[in-house]
Amino acid sequence: MDTSINQPTTTGAISATEARVHFGKVLRRVTEEGETVFVERGGRLAAVVLSVAEYERLLAARETTDWRERAQRARALIKAESGGRDVPAAEDVIRAAREERDERFGDLR
C-alpha cells in the first residue's frame, strides 16, 4: 500500500497546555489545513490530534491488511530483489522458528 499519497501535514509538537488554551486553533489546523498535531506532556509525546478522515483512513488500512497479506507482499518483494530465488512461505518460517524455540527452550516449561 502506498502511504505517500494524501498524507496529512505534520507539525512540531505543542505542549498540552498550549493545546488546551488554543484548542480551537488546533482543531482548525487539523480539520481545515489537514495537519496532524502532536501534543507533549512533560516533554514527552502524549497524544496526536488528527482529522476524522485521517483516523478512518488509518483504521481502514489496519483492517484490510492482515499479517498474512503483508507477509505475502514482503515475500514477493524479497523474491524480486533476490533475482527470483524461491522464498519460504511465512507459515513455514514461523513454524521453523517455533520448532527452534521449543528445541532451545522446551525444558523451561
C-alpha positions in Angstrom: 0.0 0.0 0.0 1.4 3.4 -1.0 1.1 5.6 2.1 2.8 8.6 0.5 -0.4 9.8 -1.3 -2.7 12.2 0.5 -0.6 12.2 3.7 -1.5 14.9 6.2 0.9 17.6 7.0 2.6 17.1 10.4 3.8 19.9 12.6 6.1 20.0 15.5 4.8 19.1 18.9 2.9 21.5 21.1 2.6 21.4 24.9 -0.6 20.1 26.5 -1.2 23.5 28.0 -0.9 25.2 24.6 -3.3 22.6 23.1 -5.8 23.3 25.9 -5.6 27.1 25.7 -5.7 27.1 21.9 -7.8 24.1 21.2 -10.0 26.0 18.7 -6.9 26.8 16.6 -5.6 23.3 16.9 -8.9 21.9 15.7 -9.0 24.3 12.8 -5.4 23.3 11.8 -6.5 19.7 11.8 -9.8 20.0 10.1 -9.2 22.8 7.6 -5.5 22.6 6.9 -5.2 18.8 7.1 -2.4 18.9 9.7 -1.7 16.3 12.4 -0.8 17.9 15.7 1.4 16.1 18.3 0.8 17.1 21.9 3.5 16.8 24.6 3.1 16.5 28.3 6.2 16.8 30.4 8.4 17.0 27.4 7.2 13.6 26.1 4.7 12.9 23.2 1.4 12.1 24.8 -1.2 12.4 22.1 -1.9 13.1 18.5 -4.8 15.2 17.1 -5.8 14.2 13.6 -8.9 14.6 11.4 -11.7 12.1 11.4 -10.9 11.4 7.7 -7.3 10.5 8.6 -8.4 8.4 11.5 -10.8 6.5 9.3 -8.1 6.0 6.7 -5.8 4.6 9.3 -8.5 2.2 10.6 -9.3 1.0 7.1 -5.7 0.4 6.3 -5.3 -1.6 9.5 -8.4 -3.6 9.0 -7.8 -4.6 5.4 -4.2 -5.6 5.9 -3.7 -8.7 7.9 -0.3 -10.2 8.7 -0.5 -12.9 6.0 -1.2 -10.3 3.3 1.8 -8.2 4.5 4.0 -11.3 4.6 3.0 -12.3 1.1 3.8 -8.8 -0.2 7.1 -8.8 1.6 7.9 -12.3 0.2 7.2 -11.2 -3.4 9.4 -8.1 -2.9 12.2 -10.2 -1.4 11.9 -12.7 -4.3 12.0 -9.9 -6.8 15.1 -8.4 -5.2 16.9 -11.7 -4.9 16.8 -12.4 -8.6 13.8 -14.8 -8.4 15.1 -17.2 -5.8 12.4 -19.0 -4.0 11.5 -17.6 -0.6 9.8 -19.8 2.0 6.2 -19.1 3.0 5.6 -17.1 6.1 3.9 -20.0 7.8 7.0 -22.2 7.1 9.3 -19.5 8.6 7.1 -19.2 11.7 6.8 -23.0 12.1 10.6 -23.3 11.9 11.2 -20.5 14.4 8.7 -22.1 16.8 10.4 -25.5 16.4 13.8 -23.9 17.0 12.4 -22.1 20.1 10.9 -25.2 21.5 14.1 -27.1 20.9 16.2 -24.5 22.7 13.8 -23.6 25.5 11.5 -26.5 25.8 12.8 -27.5 29.2 11.8 -24.2 30.6 8.1 -25.1 30.6 
